[in-house]
């Protein structure tokens, strides 16, 4: 499980769900939650939270240009690739933090991913969970 420490900077809610913006360093991540400030007391601007997302929820892009619906686009550098027959694990450096993406080995080949490559990591807002506080996992 990938985790990043951040601070809530904005919340848009209705009666059933929230769109929460979390600052992690210079970047802002967005999470879609089935919680609101009324149902989860940690959902307050200024609260420290930990973002959690699975390795299989990080898509990777090389030379991506143009607009896409994914709000969470972050610059990363490939540190290591562990290739499997079907799936491969790509270790990434995001602003000094370690993330791991699991993608198909075919995608590794098609994108010619190798250590040192600058890429963009893409994470859908509904794939990010928030945990109150900054507990180390």
N, C-alpha and C positions, 0 to 999 in steps of 0.2 A: 504494500500500500504506500503510495506517495503521500507525503505530508509537507505542508508549508505553513509557516506562522505568519499571521497578518492581523490587521485591525479593520473592523467594519467602518466604512466611510459613507455609505448611503444604503437606504432600505426603501423599497417601494412595495407596499402590501395591499392586498384586498382582504376579504373575510377568510380566505382559505389558504393563501400562499404568499410567498415573498420573493422578490428579486433583490439579492443582497450583493453589494459591491464591497470587496475586501482589498485593501492595499497591502501588497507584499513588495517591499522595497519601492521601486519606482513604477511598478506595474499594478493595475487594478484587475482583479479577477471577479467574475460574476457567477453567483450560484443561484439556482432556482430551488426553493425549498417549499415543502408542504407544511410550513410553520409560519407563524406571524409573531410580531412582538407581544401580542396578547396571549399566545400559547407557549412561547419559549422566551423566558426572561433574558437570556443572553443576547437576543437579537436587538441590540441597541447600538446606535452610532457611537464609536469610540471603544467598543468592547474588543478585547483580544480574542481571537479565534484561531483554530487550526483547520486548514483546508485539507480534505482527504479525498483522494481519487485513485482508482485502480490503475495498474500498469496498462491494462488492456483498453483504458479509456483515453489514452494519449495517442492521437494521430500525429504523424510527422510529415512535414512539407519542406521541399527544397525549392528555392527560387519562386515562392508563392507571390503572386501579384493580384491585385484587384480586390473587390469587396466580397466577403462571404458572411454567412449568418453567424458563424461561430464567433463569440465575443472574446473568448479566451485564447489569444494568440501570443505566445511568448518566445523570445529568442533563446535558443539553446545551442550548445556545442556538443557533438558526439564525443564521448570519452572512450567507450568500448562497445563492441558488438559481440554477443555470444549467439552464434548461429545454430539453429536447430533445423531438422528436416522440414518442418512445417512452419513453426514460429521461431522468432528470434527476439532476444532481449537486447535493447539498446540503452546503455547507461548514458545519461545526459548531464551536462553541467548547466544549471540555470542560476546565474548570478552567484556562483559559489555553492549552490545547493545541489544535491544529487537527486535526480529523478530517473525513473526507469519507464521505458515504453516497451510493450510487447506488441509486435506487428508481424505480419507474415514474412517469411523468408523471401517470397517472391517480391514483396515491396522493397526489401533490402536490395535485391538485385536490380529492380526497375529504377530505383532512385540512386543506386550506386552509393549507398551509405557506408561511410568509413570513418574511423577516428579522426577528429579534427574538423569535420564538416560542420559549418554553421547551418542550422535548420530552424524551423518554427515548430513548436509544439502546439497542438490544437486540442482543446478540451471543451466539450459541450457543457453549458451551464448546468444542465440537469444531472450531470455526472459528478458534480462536486458536492460533497457533504461538508457540513461545518460542525466542529466540536468546540464547545466553550473552552476558553483558556489556551495555554501554550504548553500543555503537558507533552513531554517527549514520549514518543511511541516506541 
